Amino acid sequence: MIRLHLLGAIDLRDENGREVRALLAQPKRLALLAYLAAASPHGPQRRDTLLGIFWPELDQDHARNALNKAVYFLRRCLGEAALVSRSADELALNEVMVWADVRAFSSALDGERMEEALGLYRGDLLPSFFIPETPEFEGWLERQRARLRSRAAEAAWLLTERHEADGHLTEAIGCGRQAVELSTGDERPLRRLIELLDRLGDRAGALRAYDSFARRLAAELEAEPSAETVALIERVRSSRPPRSTPIAQPPPPEIPQSVPDPSTVALAPSYPVQRELGSSSIVIAPATGAATVDRTRIVALRRRRALPIVAAAIVALGMLAAVAAIRFLRPNAVPQLDANLVAIAPFDVLDPALALWREGVVDILSRNLDGAGTLRTVSPTVAIRRWRGRAEAATAQDLGRRTGAGIVIFGHVMPSGFDSVQLKATVIGVGQGRTMGEVELRGAAANMDRILELFALGLLRELGRHSGPMGVRTGFTSSVPLPALKAFLRGEQFYRRMAWDSALAHYDHAIALDSGFALAYYRMTQTLGWGSEQSRRYPRLEEYAARGALLNRGQTLRDSLLLVGLSSYGARNLYDSALPAQERRYLAALEQASRLFPGDPDVWLMLGEARYHVLSDTANIIATLDAFERAIELDSAFGPAYKHTVGLALQLGDPARARRYTRACLASRACLASTPSGVATSSLQIEALLLDPSQAEMSDAGDGTKAVMVLGFESADHALDAWMKRASRPESF
């Protein structure tokens, strides 16, 4: 079928996917084809109407001759049956042979398929298109543009109301913003969006939406918002709560059905739970979660805990030695290929202006393909770190063997014309060593988010030819404005490189552009937890976690589980109370995520953090270390995975194991951050010096003097002695 795109970008391709350049180079004849496709109502068009629109300067005979020549040319380019003459006086487009996005858009709206319609509406009809001496056509085109844009705006708002009613807040806000963008000069969608954001408690987002609209109105129409809109925003502004007011506690996060009952998750051996804090003992009641402090029990409690910890440590050392031999001493085993596991390789980018999409394509395609049918995707971090070389079949097969992925997708992103971009991907079956399919797509660079979603659908069609039909989930790009998506993807690149300050700045910018961007809140919470120097500039990480919990709708299973875990922990800290039920949900979600996504270092890191902060007995220390080691095994260069390993190893009385962690971290250069003055500030760097003073490269002074001075000790011996004493108190880590 011939495919004609007129919305947002002009594109015409034959049944083989080749561009029909001969027709694209004839503006008036292309305009005739567009008119037959987009005229309302659809159907046959009278020839005398076409003469008046396209050849008003010619007399009747010459105009008819020009029309006949144009029809002959169109049929020669598209096929004899592409245009149908219903009678001597009527001409129509054959919808069986020619698919037009403008007709599919109208059909989707008439059938109330709003998501499909908005996916087709990529911009104005025939943007920047002009043919001289055709005032009737120019007037028709302007009216059609306004009509189609208005219908798209109505669809966006109807979809906003549906998502809000279903509790899908991220999608509701995204569609509301789209409705405002499509409603040039019409302030009703803006007022609806402001009221929606205000209802959801996002007053800052409401103010930003108003400011953006007011600036656009002034620039395009030299006008100001109406008194009604100004009055509404003033009411929102005056009701804004003070910054110090904590955000409302979210309801218990929803765990997908595949997560087991939280009560079945193994926690510490018994409740009540006793925790040490300074010179006090906190006792948490199992039924109510209420916490009381008994200051007289702390000494006895410590003495009672000492003997079982020592005994358990002896048993644990044997287990740790076995784990150490497996994790650190054996050569990396080659994983078996999984036919349902897909690795997305970084795309080769042939233009520096498109550099963001080298890794951005990995992030977006991984999320969009994950969970389609039986498919799972390799963690973007793992795929990016293990990719070596250029986009070639041999390199792709090597990535598949190193990650266990039976399918690898690689490709190119390249410019195509002045403002367009072309994506081309190849799907490789690693076990068979053959190409399973290829997908190529071209479109306007300003619509890169839409292009990637369509690209993902094309890849799923290719994969479905070999694995059967696959359920398609709308990708997270569909509800996120492109500027916010770009800011988030830049943050992801800095996050992988542990450039925390830069990552925070970009995630914060993504939230400013889209206050309903759940994944940006999730990453903001994580990044603040790693101790950025700029973290004091932002609200508490628990506030971001709680906000992410409210927006946990419509995510992939992996992202949803991580949001459940992180937000439960965030709510626990935000309200400064121990919540056993929340802790169980926290662990249940992350335990399930580790079973479903065993090749994702981020999942294992979060599970390790969950076990570290919730569980405390010796057996669970081993489980916690195992989670951190799995994360290190998958991505040895990710510094946060090492954060607690040294302290936990020392709690188990194994300084040799602690030294192995520090050496592995230093060897991977995952903990070599320094201040501008050159004094090492990473806790792991200091731990490495205290455990092994021979690690002279850690500091300007060969004996580690500077690092020791940071801790306030006179010498490395004094520091190590204090460090070992600290290791005997689990609550100090």
KOLGUFI-806077 format. One line per field, with one value per residue (C-alpha): x, z, y. Coordinates in steps of 0.05 Angstrom, whole numbers, plus 32768, in hexadecimal, padded with zeros to 4 digits. Example, Ala and Ser with C-alpha at 12.3 -4.5 7.8 and 13.67 -1.06 7.14 Angstrom:
2
xx: (80F6 | 8111)
zz: (809C | 808F)
yy: (7FA6 | 7FEB)
***
This chain:
733
xx: (8000 | 8018 | 8020 | 8015 | 8028 | 800F | 800C | 804B | 8078 | 806B | 807F | 8068 | 8080 | 806D | 805B | 80A5 | 80B2 | 80D8 | 80CE | 80A6 | 80D5 | 80BA | 8077 | 8095 | 80BB | 8079 | 8058 | 8016 | 800A | 801C | 7FEA | 7FB4 | 7FC2 | 7FC0 | 7F7E | 7F5F | 7F78 | 7F65 | 7F28 | 7EEC | 7EBF | 7EE8 | 7ED2 | 7ECF | 7EE0 | 7EC1 | 7EF2 | 7ED8 | 7EE7 | 7F2F | 7F37 | 7F24 | 7F52 | 7F91 | 7F8D | 7F64 | 7F8F | 7F7E | 7F41 | 7F14 | 7F35 | 7F7D | 7F6B | 7F4B | 7F89 | 7FB6 | 7F8A | 7F8D | 7FD8 | 7FDD | 7FB0 | 7FD9 | 801A | 7FFD | 7FE6 | 802A | 804D | 801C | 7FFA | 7FBF | 7F8D | 7FA5 | 7F72 | 7F2B | 7EFD | 7EB7 | 7E99 | 7EB1 | 7EA9 | 7EC5 | 7F0A | 7F1B | 7F55 | 7F54 | 7F59 | 7F67 | 7FA8 | 7FBC | 7FC0 | 7FBF | 7FCE | 7F9C | 7F63 | 7F7B | 7F7C | 7F33 | 7F1D | 7F3E | 7F1B | 7ED7 | 7EE3 | 7EF7 | 7F3C | 7F5D | 7FA2 | 7FA8 | 7F92 | 7FC4 | 7FFA | 7FEA | 7FE6 | 8030 | 8024 | 8000 | 7FE5 | 801A | 8048 | 806E | 804E | 803E | 802E | 8028 | 7FEB | 7FB9 | 7F94 | 7F5A | 7F89 | 7FAD | 7F6B | 7F54 | 7F96 | 7F92 | 7F4B | 7F5D | 7F9A | 7F6F | 7F38 | 7F68 | 7F8F | 7F4E | 7F37 | 7F7B | 7F76 | 7F30 | 7F4A | 7F84 | 7F56 | 7F25 | 7F60 | 7F77 | 7F34 | 7F35 | 7F7B | 7F69 | 7F2A | 7F54 | 7F89 | 7FBF | 7FD9 | 8019 | 7FF3 | 7FBC | 7FED | 8012 | 7FD2 | 7FBB | 7FFC | 7FF3 | 7FAC | 7FC7 | 7FFE | 7FCC | 7F9A | 7FB9 | 7F99 | 7F62 | 7F69 | 7F35 | 7F66 | 7F99 | 7F66 | 7F54 | 7F9E | 7FAA | 7F6E | 7F86 | 7FCC | 7FAF | 7F82 | 7FBF | 7FE5 | 8017 | 800E | 8055 | 8044 | 8003 | 802B | 805E | 8027 | 8008 | 804A | 805C | 8018 | 801B | 8060 | 8049 | 800A | 8033 | 8066 | 8034 | 7FF7 | 8011 | 7FD8 | 7FD0 | 7FA8 | 7F5F | 7F47 | 7F27 | 7F69 | 7F90 | 7F5D | 7F64 | 7FB0 | 7FAD | 7F81 | 7FB3 | 7FED | 7FCD | 7FBB | 8002 | 801A | 805C | 809A | 80A5 | 8061 | 806C | 8047 | 800D | 801D | 800D | 7FDE | 7FFF | 8021 | 8002 | 802B | 801E | 7FFA | 8039 | 8057 | 804D | 8028 | 8055 | 8049 | 806F | 80B0 | 80E5 | 80F5 | 8120 | 8111 | 80DC | 80B5 | 80B6 | 80F3 | 8129 | 8157 | 818E | 8192 | 81C8 | 81BD | 8174 | 8150 | 8114 | 80DF | 80AC | 8069 | 8057 | 800D | 800C | 8052 | 8057 | 809E | 80B4 | 80F9 | 8117 | 815A | 816B | 816B | 81A2 | 81DD | 81BB | 81A3 | 81E9 | 8205 | 81CE | 81DA | 8225 | 8228 | 81F5 | 8216 | 825A | 823E | 8217 | 8254 | 827C | 8247 | 8240 | 828B | 8288 | 824D | 826F | 82AF | 8287 | 8264 | 82A7 | 82C5 | 828B | 8286 | 82CE | 82FC | 82DB | 82DE | 829E | 8272 | 8251 | 8205 | 81D8 | 81AF | 8167 | 813B | 810B | 8141 | 814E | 818C | 8187 | 81CC | 81E0 | 81CF | 8206 | 81F9 | 8214 | 8205 | 821E | 81DC | 81B9 | 81EB | 81B6 | 8194 | 81D1 | 81BD | 8178 | 8160 | 8178 | 814F | 810F | 810F | 8121 | 80E6 | 80B6 | 80C8 | 80CE | 8090 | 8075 | 805E | 8094 | 80CC | 80FA | 8132 | 8179 | 8183 | 8198 | 81D4 | 81ED | 81E3 | 8208 | 8242 | 824D | 8247 | 8289 | 8293 | 8265 | 821F | 8230 | 8216 | 8255 | 8256 | 820C | 8215 | 824E | 821F | 81EB | 821D | 8236 | 81F0 | 81CC | 819C | 8183 | 816F | 8198 | 8180 | 81B3 | 81AF | 81BC | 819F | 81AF | 8196 | 8167 | 815E | 815C | 8131 | 8124 | 8144 | 8149 | 814C | 8162 | 8167 | 817A | 8160 | 8193 | 8185 | 81C5 | 81BE | 81B0 | 81DF | 81AC | 8184 | 813C | 8124 | 8133 | 810B | 8115 | 80EF | 80F6 | 80D4 | 80DC | 8112 | 80E0 | 80B5 | 80EC | 80C2 | 808A | 80BC | 80DB | 8097 | 8085 | 80CB | 80BF | 807D | 80A2 | 80D5 | 809E | 807E | 80C1 | 80CA | 8081 | 808F | 80BC | 809B | 8052 | 8026 | 803C | 8013 | 802B | 802F | 802E | 8075 | 8084 | 8096 | 804D | 803B | 807C | 808B | 80C9 | 80F1 | 80E4 | 80F7 | 8138 | 814A | 813B | 8167 | 81A1 | 8198 | 819C | 81DE | 81FC | 81DD | 8200 | 8242 | 8234 | 8236 | 8201 | 81FD | 81F3 | 81C0 | 8199 | 8197 | 817A | 8148 | 8131 | 8129 | 8100 | 80D1 | 80CC | 80B6 | 8087 | 8072 | 8050 | 8090 | 8093 | 80D6 | 80F7 | 80DF | 80FA | 813F | 8140 | 8134 | 816B | 819E | 8192 | 819F | 81E6 | 81FC | 8204 | 8228 | 81EC | 81B7 | 81A7 | 818C | 8151 | 8117 | 8120 | 8126 | 80EB | 80BE | 80D2 | 80C6 | 8080 | 806F | 8088 | 8058 | 801D | 8031 | 8040 | 800E | 8019 | 8062 | 8085 | 8085 | 80CE | 80C6 | 8086 | 80A7 | 80E2 | 80B3 | 808C | 80CB | 80EA | 80AA | 809A | 80DF | 80D8 | 8095 | 80B4 | 80EB | 80C0 | 8092 | 80CB | 80A7 | 80B2 | 807B | 8081 | 804C | 806F | 80B1 | 8091 | 8076 | 80BA | 80DD | 80A7 | 80AA | 80F5 | 80FB | 80CA | 80F0 | 8131 | 810F | 80F0 | 812D | 816A | 8198 | 818A | 81BE | 818F | 815D | 8192 | 81AD | 8168 | 815C | 819E | 818B | 8148 | 8166 | 819B | 816A | 8133 | 8155 | 818D | 819E | 81DC | 81B9 | 819A | 81DE | 81F4 | 81B5 | 81C3 | 820A | 81F3 | 81C5 | 81FD | 822C | 81FA | 81F6 | 8243 | 8248 | 8219 | 8238 | 827B | 8283 | 8245 | 825F | 821F | 821E | 825E | 8243 | 8231 | 825B | 8298 | 8270 | 8247 | 8285 | 82A5 | 8265 | 826F | 82B7 | 82D7 | 8308 | 8327 | 82E3 | 82DD | 8321 | 830A | 82CE | 82F9 | 832C | 82F5 | 82D7 | 8319 | 832B | 82EA | 82F6 | 82AF | 82C3 | 82FA | 82D3 | 82FB | 82EF | 8310 | 8348 | 8359 | 8344 | 831E | 82D8 | 82B6 | 82AA | 82C2 | 8303 | 830F | 82FB | 832D | 8365 | 8354 | 8350 | 838D | 83BC | 83E2 | 83AB | 83D4 | 83B3 | 8377 | 8396 | 83CC | 83F0 | 840B | 83F8 | 83B1 | 83BC | 838B | 8353 | 8360 | 835F | 831B | 8301 | 8323 | 8355 | 839E | 83B6 | 839F | 83A8 | 837A | 8348 | 8347 | 833E | 8302 | 82E7 | 82EA | 82C7 | 8292 | 8288 | 8271 | 8234 | 8205 | 81DC | 821A | 821C)
zz: (8000 | 7FF0 | 802E | 802E | 806B | 806C | 80B7 | 80D5 | 809C | 8053 | 803E | 8005 | 7FFC | 7FCD | 7FE0 | 7FE6 | 8017 | 7FE4 | 7FE2 | 7FA5 | 7F96 | 7F51 | 7F6F | 7FAC | 7F7C | 7F5C | 7F90 | 7F6B | 7F5A | 7FA1 | 7FB9 | 7F8D | 7FAC | 7FF2 | 7FE3 | 7FCD | 800D | 803F | 8022 | 8051 | 8049 | 802D | 7FEB | 7FA1 | 7F90 | 7F55 | 7F1D | 7F14 | 7F5E | 7F54 | 7F17 | 7F3F | 7F79 | 7F53 | 7F10 | 7F1B | 7EEA | 7EAF | 7E84 | 7E87 | 7E4F | 7E65 | 7EAD | 7E9B | 7E72 | 7EAE | 7EDC | 7EAB | 7EA8 | 7EF4 | 7EFA | 7EC7 | 7EEC | 7F2F | 7F12 | 7EF2 | 7F35 | 7F62 | 7F35 | 7F06 | 7F3D | 7F6F | 7F56 | 7F44 | 7F15 | 7F30 | 7EF5 | 7EC0 | 7EF2 | 7F32 | 7F4A | 7F8A | 7FAE | 7FB1 | 7FFC | 7FEE | 7FCC | 7FEF | 803B | 8052 | 809A | 8098 | 8087 | 80BB | 80EE | 80DF | 80DF | 8123 | 8140 | 8124 | 8144 | 8187 | 8183 | 81A1 | 81AF | 8168 | 814C | 8175 | 8160 | 8118 | 8122 | 811F | 810C | 80DD | 809A | 8063 | 8090 | 806D | 802A | 7FF7 | 7FAC | 7F8A | 7F69 | 7F8C | 7FBF | 7FC3 | 7FD5 | 8008 | 802A | 8029 | 8047 | 8081 | 8091 | 8090 | 80BC | 80EF | 80EC | 80F5 | 812C | 8151 | 814C | 8166 | 81A1 | 81B2 | 81AE | 81DB | 8210 | 820C | 8217 | 8251 | 8273 | 8267 | 8285 | 82C1 | 82CE | 82C9 | 82F8 | 82C3 | 82D8 | 82AF | 826F | 8283 | 828D | 824C | 8223 | 8245 | 8231 | 81EB | 81E9 | 81FD | 81C9 | 8192 | 81A7 | 8189 | 81AB | 81CC | 8217 | 822C | 8229 | 8250 | 8287 | 8289 | 828F | 82C7 | 82ED | 82E2 | 82FC | 8337 | 8349 | 8348 | 8376 | 8340 | 8346 | 832D | 82ED | 82E5 | 82EB | 82B8 | 8287 | 828D | 8284 | 8247 | 8227 | 8237 | 8216 | 81D8 | 81D3 | 81D7 | 81A4 | 8171 | 8178 | 81A0 | 81D2 | 821C | 823F | 824D | 8290 | 829F | 8297 | 82BF | 82F8 | 82F8 | 82FC | 8333 | 835C | 8352 | 8363 | 83A3 | 83BB | 83B1 | 83F2 | 8413 | 83FC | 8440 | 843F | 8432 | 83F8 | 8408 | 8418 | 83DB | 83E0 | 83E4 | 83A1 | 8374 | 8366 | 8324 | 832A | 831D | 835F | 8397 | 83D7 | 8400 | 843E | 841E | 8417 | 8448 | 8479 | 84B8 | 84E4 | 8511 | 8527 | 8551 | 852D | 8558 | 853B | 855C | 8555 | 857D | 85C5 | 85BB | 85A8 | 857A | 8580 | 8547 | 8557 | 8522 | 851D | 851F | 8509 | 8544 | 855C | 85A4 | 85C1 | 85FB | 860E | 8645 | 8617 | 85E7 | 860C | 8619 | 85D1 | 85B5 | 85E2 | 85CE | 8585 | 8587 | 8590 | 855B | 8529 | 8536 | 8530 | 84F1 | 84D4 | 84D9 | 84B2 | 8481 | 8472 | 844F | 8425 | 8415 | 8400 | 83CF | 83B4 | 83AE | 8387 | 8357 | 8350 | 8352 | 8342 | 8309 | 82C2 | 82A8 | 828F | 824C | 8258 | 8231 | 81FB | 820B | 81CD | 81EE | 8207 | 81DA | 81DF | 81C0 | 81AC | 81AA | 8165 | 813A | 8133 | 80F5 | 810A | 814B | 8150 | 815A | 818E | 81C5 | 81A0 | 81A1 | 81E6 | 81E5 | 81B2 | 81E2 | 821C | 81F4 | 81CC | 8209 | 822F | 81F4 | 81E1 | 8228 | 823A | 81F2 | 81EE | 820D | 81FE | 8233 | 8227 | 8241 | 8271 | 8248 | 8277 | 826B | 821F | 821B | 8247 | 8222 | 81DC | 81B7 | 8170 | 813A | 8124 | 8101 | 8102 | 8121 | 8159 | 8166 | 816C | 819E | 81C8 | 81C7 | 81DE | 8216 | 8230 | 8221 | 81F2 | 81B9 | 8191 | 8186 | 8164 | 8149 | 8118 | 8103 | 810F | 80D7 | 80BC | 8080 | 8061 | 8084 | 80C0 | 80BB | 80D9 | 80C2 | 80EF | 80D4 | 80FE | 80F3 | 811E | 8127 | 8141 | 8168 | 816B | 8121 | 810C | 80DB | 80CE | 80E7 | 80C9 | 80BB | 80CB | 80AD | 80BE | 80AD | 80CA | 80E5 | 811B | 8145 | 814A | 8161 | 819A | 816B | 8139 | 816E | 8183 | 813B | 8134 | 8170 | 8150 | 8110 | 8137 | 815B | 8118 | 8100 | 8141 | 813D | 80FB | 8121 | 8165 | 8157 | 8166 | 81A0 | 81CB | 81C2 | 81FE | 81F1 | 8200 | 8235 | 8200 | 81EB | 8228 | 8232 | 820B | 81E0 | 8205 | 8248 | 8228 | 820E | 8253 | 8273 | 8241 | 824C | 8297 | 828A | 8266 | 82A1 | 82D3 | 82B2 | 82B9 | 8302 | 82F1 | 8327 | 8324 | 82D9 | 82DD | 8313 | 82E9 | 82AD | 82D4 | 82F7 | 82B4 | 829A | 82D6 | 82CA | 8282 | 8295 | 82DE | 82D2 | 82BB | 82EC | 82D6 | 82DF | 8328 | 8330 | 8316 | 833E | 837D | 836D | 835A | 8398 | 83C0 | 83A5 | 83C8 | 8392 | 83A6 | 838A | 83AD | 83E0 | 83A7 | 839F | 83CB | 83F4 | 83CC | 83F2 | 83D4 | 838E | 83A1 | 83BB | 837D | 8352 | 8377 | 8364 | 831A | 8317 | 82E0 | 829A | 82A5 | 828E | 82C1 | 82D2 | 82DC | 8303 | 8333 | 833F | 834B | 837E | 83A2 | 83A1 | 83B3 | 83ED | 840A | 83FC | 8420 | 845A | 8461 | 8451 | 848D | 84BB | 84D2 | 84CA | 84A0 | 849E | 8468 | 843C | 8447 | 8431 | 83F2 | 83E6 | 83E9 | 83C5 | 8388 | 8383 | 8390 | 8357 | 832B | 8337 | 8321 | 82E3 | 82CE | 82E7 | 82B5 | 82CC | 82FB | 8310 | 832A | 8353 | 836E | 8386 | 83A5 | 83C9 | 83E3 | 83F9 | 8420 | 843D | 8459 | 846F | 8484 | 84B7 | 84CE | 84B8 | 8487 | 8464 | 8461 | 8435 | 8409 | 8405 | 83F0 | 83BC | 839D | 839A | 837C | 8346 | 8334 | 8332 | 8308 | 82D5 | 82D6 | 82FB | 82EC | 8311 | 8352 | 837C | 837C | 83A6 | 83D8 | 8411 | 8400 | 842A | 8468 | 8461 | 8457 | 8496 | 84BD | 84AB | 84C4 | 847E | 8470 | 8437 | 8415 | 8421 | 8400 | 83C3 | 83BC | 83C0 | 838F | 835D | 8363 | 8357 | 831E | 82FA | 830A | 8326 | 8365 | 8350 | 8359 | 8377 | 838B | 8362 | 8397 | 838B | 83CF | 83C7 | 83E3 | 83D0 | 840D | 83E7 | 83D6 | 8420 | 8433 | 8400 | 841E | 8464 | 8451 | 8423 | 8429 | 83EC | 83C1 | 83BA | 8379 | 83A1 | 83BD | 83B1 | 83EE | 83E6 | 842D | 8427 | 8456 | 8434 | 8433 | 847D | 848E | 846D | 84A1 | 84DA | 84F0 | 84FF | 84D8 | 84AD | 84E7 | 8514 | 84DC | 84CC | 8516 | 851A | 84D9 | 84F2 | 8532 | 8509 | 84E1 | 851F | 8523 | 84E8 | 84F4 | 84E8 | 849E)
yy: (8000 | 8046 | 8071 | 80BC | 80E6 | 812D | 813C | 815A | 8143 | 8135 | 80EF | 80C2 | 807A | 8043 | 7FFB | 7FEA | 8023 | 804D | 8098 | 80AF | 80E9 | 80F8 | 810D | 812F | 815D | 8174 | 81A3 | 81B0 | 8167 | 8153 | 8188 | 8168 | 8124 | 8144 | 8165 | 8124 | 8103 | 813A | 815C | 815A | 8136 | 80FD | 80E1 | 80F4 | 813C | 8161 | 8171 | 81B8 | 81C5 | 81AC | 81D9 | 8217 | 8205 | 81F2 | 8217 | 8256 | 827D | 8250 | 824C | 820F | 81E7 | 81F4 | 81E6 | 81A3 | 8191 | 81A2 | 8177 | 813C | 8141 | 8143 | 8105 | 80E0 | 80F1 | 80DA | 8098 | 808D | 8098 | 8074 | 8041 | 8044 | 8032 | 8066 | 8099 | 8086 | 80AC | 80A0 | 80C5 | 80F5 | 812E | 810E | 80F7 | 80D1 | 80B1 | 8065 | 8056 | 800D | 801F | 8060 | 8067 | 80AF | 80C3 | 80FC | 80CC | 8099 | 80D3 | 80E6 | 809D | 8092 | 80CF | 80B9 | 8075 | 8096 | 8078 | 80B5 | 8099 | 807F | 80C3 | 80EA | 80BA | 80CB | 8116 | 8129 | 8172 | 81A1 | 818A | 8196 | 81C1 | 81F9 | 81E5 | 821A | 821D | 8261 | 8280 | 8251 | 827D | 824C | 8212 | 823E | 8250 | 8208 | 81F1 | 8223 | 820E | 81C4 | 81D0 | 81F4 | 81BF | 8184 | 81A7 | 81B6 | 816E | 8156 | 8187 | 816C | 8125 | 8136 | 8153 | 8118 | 80EA | 8115 | 810C | 80C1 | 80B9 | 80E3 | 80BA | 807A | 8096 | 8099 | 80DD | 80DF | 80D2 | 8103 | 813C | 812B | 812C | 816C | 818F | 8175 | 8192 | 81D6 | 81D4 | 81C3 | 81F9 | 8238 | 8274 | 824A | 8251 | 821D | 81E2 | 820C | 8219 | 81CF | 81BC | 81EF | 81D4 | 818C | 819B | 81C1 | 8186 | 8159 | 8188 | 819D | 81E8 | 81F5 | 81CF | 81F8 | 8239 | 8222 | 820E | 8253 | 8277 | 824E | 825C | 82A6 | 82AC | 8287 | 82B1 | 82F1 | 82DA | 82BE | 82EA | 8326 | 831A | 830C | 82D5 | 82E5 | 8300 | 82BC | 8298 | 82CC | 82C7 | 827B | 827C | 82B1 | 8283 | 824A | 8277 | 8291 | 824B | 8230 | 8210 | 8226 | 8200 | 81E1 | 81BE | 8173 | 8154 | 8126 | 80DE | 80B3 | 8078 | 8033 | 8027 | 7FF4 | 7FB7 | 7F92 | 7F50 | 7F29 | 7F40 | 7F0E | 7F1D | 7F4B | 7F22 | 7EE8 | 7F10 | 7EFB | 7F33 | 7F34 | 7EF7 | 7F17 | 7F53 | 7F7F | 7F9C | 7FBA | 7FEF | 8017 | 8062 | 8086 | 8072 | 805D | 801D | 8024 | 7FEE | 7FEA | 7FC9 | 7F95 | 7FA6 | 7FF2 | 8004 | 8033 | 8042 | 804A | 8059 | 8032 | 8053 | 8020 | 7FE3 | 7FF8 | 7FDB | 7F98 | 7F96 | 7FA0 | 7F69 | 7F38 | 7F47 | 7F3F | 7EF3 | 7EDF | 7F0E | 7EEF | 7EA8 | 7EB9 | 7EDB | 7E9B | 7E76 | 7EAF | 7EB2 | 7E6F | 7E85 | 7EC7 | 7EA3 | 7E7A | 7EB7 | 7EDB | 7EA2 | 7EA4 | 7EEF | 7F06 | 7ECC | 7EA6 | 7EC0 | 7EDE | 7EA6 | 7EAF | 7EB4 | 7E86 | 7EA7 | 7EB7 | 7EB9 | 7EEA | 7F1B | 7F58 | 7F85 | 7FCA | 7FE2 | 802B | 8046 | 8064 | 80AE | 80D1 | 8118 | 8139 | 815E | 811A | 80FF | 80FC | 80C3 | 8094 | 807E | 809D | 8069 | 8032 | 804F | 805A | 8019 | 7FF0 | 800A | 8005 | 7FBE | 7FA2 | 7F7A | 7F75 | 7F2D | 7F02 | 7F33 | 7F50 | 7F82 | 7F87 | 7FC2 | 7FFF | 8009 | 7FC2 | 7FC7 | 800A | 7FF5 | 7FB3 | 7FCE | 7FD2 | 7FED | 8003 | 7FEE | 7FAE | 7F67 | 7F49 | 7F7D | 7F71 | 7F26 | 7F32 | 7F5E | 7F27 | 7EF2 | 7F20 | 7F30 | 7EEF | 7F12 | 7EE6 | 7F24 | 7F63 | 7FA3 | 7FD4 | 800D | 8055 | 809A | 80CB | 810D | 810B | 814F | 8192 | 8181 | 8137 | 80FA | 80B1 | 8074 | 8030 | 7FF1 | 7FA9 | 7F6F | 7F37 | 7EF1 | 7EE3 | 7E97 | 7E8F | 7EC7 | 7EE2 | 7F22 | 7F1C | 7F5D | 7FA7 | 7FE6 | 802A | 806A | 80B3 | 80F1 | 8137 | 813D | 8166 | 8127 | 80F8 | 80DD | 80C8 | 80AC | 807F | 8064 | 8054 | 8037 | 8009 | 7FF2 | 7FE1 | 7FB9 | 7F93 | 7F82 | 7F65 | 7F3E | 7F27 | 7F05 | 7ED4 | 7ED2 | 7EDC | 7F19 | 7F44 | 7F72 | 7FB9 | 7FE8 | 8033 | 804B | 807E | 80B1 | 80B8 | 80E2 | 8108 | 8148 | 8142 | 8178 | 8154 | 8111 | 812E | 814B | 8107 | 80E2 | 8112 | 8105 | 80BA | 80C2 | 80E9 | 80B8 | 807D | 80A3 | 80B6 | 8100 | 810C | 8158 | 8159 | 8121 | 8146 | 8185 | 8161 | 8138 | 8177 | 8199 | 815D | 8164 | 81AF | 81A1 | 8168 | 8165 | 8121 | 80FD | 80C3 | 80A7 | 80EB | 80EC | 80A6 | 80B7 | 80F8 | 80D0 | 809F | 80D4 | 80FE | 80BF | 80B9 | 80F9 | 812D | 816D | 8194 | 816A | 81A2 | 81CC | 819D | 8186 | 8147 | 8107 | 80EA | 811F | 810A | 80C1 | 80CF | 80F7 | 80BD | 808E | 80B9 | 80B6 | 806B | 805C | 8042 | 8030 | 7FF1 | 7FB8 | 7FC4 | 800F | 8005 | 7FD4 | 8003 | 803D | 8013 | 8001 | 8046 | 806C | 803D | 804A | 8094 | 8098 | 8072 | 80A5 | 80E2 | 80D7 | 80C1 | 8082 | 8038 | 8018 | 7FCC | 7FC7 | 7FFA | 7FD5 | 7F93 | 7FB4 | 7FD3 | 7F90 | 7F69 | 7F96 | 7F94 | 7F49 | 7F3E | 7F6E | 7F48 | 7F07 | 7F25 | 7F4F | 7F29 | 7F4C | 7F93 | 7FB1 | 7FE9 | 7FB7 | 7F92 | 7FD3 | 7FE9 | 7FA4 | 7FA9 | 7FEE | 7FD3 | 7F99 | 7FC6 | 7FF9 | 7FC9 | 7F89 | 7F84 | 7F3D | 7F19 | 7EEA | 7F26 | 7F48 | 7F0F | 7F17 | 7F62 | 7F58 | 7F26 | 7F5A | 7F8E | 7F5A | 7F49 | 7F93 | 7F97 | 7F58 | 7F76 | 7FBC | 7FBF | 8009 | 8020 | 803F | 803F | 7FF3 | 7FF4 | 8027 | 7FF8 | 7FBA | 7FCC | 7FDA | 7F9B | 7F70 | 7F8E | 7F80 | 7F37 | 7F3B | 7F33 | 7F6D | 7F45 | 7F45 | 7F8F | 7F9A | 7F73 | 7FA2 | 7FE1 | 7FC5 | 7FB1 | 7FF6 | 8018 | 7FEA | 7FFC | 8046 | 8048 | 806F | 809F | 80DF | 8119 | 8160 | 8197 | 819B | 8152 | 8138 | 80F6 | 80FC | 80BC | 8090 | 8054 | 8077 | 8085 | 803E | 8024 | 804D | 8036 | 7FED | 7FEF | 802B | 8012 | 8030 | 8070 | 8085 | 8098 | 80D8 | 810B | 80F0 | 80AA | 8095 | 80AD | 80E8 | 8116 | 80E4 | 80D4 | 811E | 8123 | 80F2 | 8119 | 80E3 | 80ED | 80B0 | 8077 | 8046 | 806F | 8076 | 802B | 801A | 8049 | 802D | 7FE5 | 7FF9 | 801B | 7FDC | 7FB8 | 7FE6 | 7FD9 | 8018 | 8043 | 8032)
***
